[in-house]
Every structure is written in structure tokens, then in C-alpha cells.
Amino acid sequence: LYRRRLEFAYHGYVRRDPMSLLHLRAGRENPYAVYDGMRQAGPLAPTRLGNWVTVSHSVCGTVLRDRRFGVNATELTVTAPGDEFDMSFLDRDPPDHTRLRRLAQPAFSPRQMAGYRPRVEARVDELLDRAGDDFDLVSAFAAPLPIAVITDLLGVPDADADRFTRYGAVIGSALEGIHSLRHAARLKAANDELRALFESLFALRRREPADDVISRIVAAEGDQIQPGEMLPMCSLLLVAGFETTVNLIGNAVHALLGHPRQWADLCADPAGLAGPAIEETLRWDPPVQRTARCAQQDVELEGRTVAKGKFVVTLLGAANRDPEVWREPDRFDIHREQTADHLAFSSGIHYCVGAPLARLEATIALRRLAERLPGLRRNGPLRRRASSVVRGPLHLPVRTSAPA
Ligand code: HEM
């Protein structure tokens, strides 16, 4: 009886809003089954709160690129003067978005990426030298790599890197939701510490400019960027650097070890197949599962009216498995010819500015793993992050053995 009651409550809850299934444990384990169910409701479906949700690749792309949609709610309440500056450019619309993004973009240029390649390769090899035969792929490899790279890119001195790492990780944990008052207090403390660390870094780079992002930001202070906008931009870069690429590497290794023939193919040609394997992971199991846009005016879409002020949730993970775009979309296949249209990095003006860095890091990581540890195997259950937005393993125990 108890189970029947629970099931009843569960179905009632879900019937009211299919999105709610994504927050339940089963939905977090396999959101793709939930997305499939949602496809029955068509390309654009209403949610319980009067917003909209789309699983369609074409509708996601349209919404993300249509300038009648923005990231800001139309009724933004600013509670104190200066609050608006607490938002990074991910949360800003043009013209502020354009001005701030222009400042960050050069850090990810092809020339900068070419300069990073040997540093990323060296970090990857250092981590693999230390890993041993039996290790947690996430804590020993996938997490420390992007952290080292982003602190390097921001020009954080080695002496401060550990503190940036600690506070950045606490702030990144907010992506999973704030789950207690104690967590909220830790977040506030970490935020204050990070602010102080960045302030001293700004002061250092005003005195001694170097070839890094922070130096470029302080050089533009008062002109292209206002003092209150500097910290949000740096925190965004830090947290984006920490919390995304780790999941891409984790999801790629998890997918490949679950498809041993494809892992063997990769090991036979690491230089040729690491890039395609990362691209297929971005399509098949993307680290960022959804984003949303707010209609800045009434918009006609798929025969419906999205009223001004209403959001459209764009389910990127669902769009990437849209059967109208990919043949056998649920099949993981690193030999697939067409993967580049995936929306793992979003689309339009907010397209991930760090995508070249994420691709560089993840491709080198996977290539070196396949070259150095072809006998890699799973060695225990995977534990997932608790978030339904950020998808990736929290722990992925692996061991190395001679390949069969
Ligand atoms: C934006 C995904 C790595 C920095 C975005 C967006 C997505 C995304 C989906 C757009 C969100 C939206 O449209 O609302 C990813 C994934 C990554 C990754 C899946 C790794 C696999 C990185 C890295 C950095 C970075 C390494 C920087 C170090 C940013 C920034 C934005 C952004 C600054 C805001 C862009 C804008 O608003 O114009 N990312 N990201 N990302 N990402 Fe990434």
C-alpha cells in the first residue's frame, strides 16, 4: 500500500510537470529516457508555471540565436545599487554582454590555444605519472587538470593556486544547489575569500602586468570594464574552468570504457580518434544539460505564443539526441561522421567562449590515456553529481591492467 501511495504521488507530481522528473534520482541517472517521454508532447511544451520547454534541436537553436530572447528576466528586481554588476557576462544581454565578452575572447584565440598545448600535455603526463594502477579518474586526473590550466590562464601565482582551488571548488558546488544553511555560510565565506584573493591579484597585475587574462582586464579597467564587473568575470572564468571540462573527460572515459570495442579502436589510433571521441561525447552525454532564455517580447514559435517575460528551457542534452538530426541518436559512436551540430556549447551570442580550451584539454587527456593506459578498466561503481543541469561523475574508480 505504501509503495502504491508513493507511486501515485510520484505520477501525480510528474503529470503536472514532466520537467520535475529530471530532478528525481532516476531522471538524474538517465535524463535521456525522460527527454524521450517529453518528445511525445511535441517540439515546444508548456510547463506548470506557464513557461515552455523544448527537446527539439531546431527549436533550441532558434531560441538560442533569436535576439528577441535574452538571458535576463524582463522584470529584473535590482535590490541595491550596484547589484546588477554582480552578474557575469553569461547573465548579461547586449550591449554589456558584447563589451565584456570581447575582453575575455582573446584568451581563447587559436594562437593562445597553440601556446597552451605543450603546457596541457605536460600537466596530463604529470598527473598520469602520479596516478598509479588503481585510481579515481575524477579526483586524480579529470578534476586537477582543468584546475591547473585555468589558474595558469588567469595568471594565478603558484603560491595562491591551492587557495583559489579550494574556494573555487566551494563556489562551484553551488551548481548542485544550496542544500543547507551551513552550505550557504560556507559559500559566503568562500566568496569573501575569493574576492580578497582576486583583489590582491588585480593589484599585482596593475603593478606588474603579464601576458594573462587578469592583466588584460585590469588594463581595460574604467574603460571597457567597470571595477564592479571584474570580480564576476574572473569568478565566471574560474568556475567555468573548474566545473565543466572535468565532466567532459569523465563522461568520455565512462562512455568509452562502457563500449570496449570503441575503446580498443581509440587505443589503436589515439591521435586520430581522440578528437572525434570527445565530439561524440559532447553530443551523446554533454556536461551542461540545459539552459534557458526569456522572451523580451511576445514571440510566435511552433504555432504558439511565448509571452513576454516567459522562459523557454532549452534541453541541450535532448536536442543532441533529436532523431530528426541524428540517425540512431542513442547510439554512442566515435566513428559517426556528423557530430559537429551538437549544442553542448550552446549557440548564438552566448556560445561557450571556453570551447576551444575545453576541446584542447579533453582531447589531449583522452589521447594520452589511450596511449599510456590502454588496459584501463572500470573498478567499481560510478557516483554521479547530484545536479540535473551539470552532468558528470563525482567518482569513477578505474584500474589499469594489461590489455586482453
Ligand atoms: C558559456 C558549456 C567549458 C567559459 C557556456 C554555455 C554552455 C557552456 C552550454 C552557454 C550557456 C548558455 O547559452 O546559456 C561548456 C562545456 C564546457 C565548457 C560543456 C566543457 C566541456 C568552459 C571553459 C571555460 C568556459 C573551460 C573557460 C575557462 C564559458 C563562459 C561562458 C560559457 C565565459 C559565457 C559565454 C557568454 O555568455 O557569452 N559554456 N563550457 N566554458 N562558458 Fe563554457
Residues whose N, C-alpha, C, O or C-beta is under 5 A from the ligand:
A	BS01	HEM	F89 L90 R101 L237 A240 G241 T244 T245 L248 P287 V288 T291 A344 F345 S346 I349 H350 Y351 C352 V353 G354 A355 L357 A358
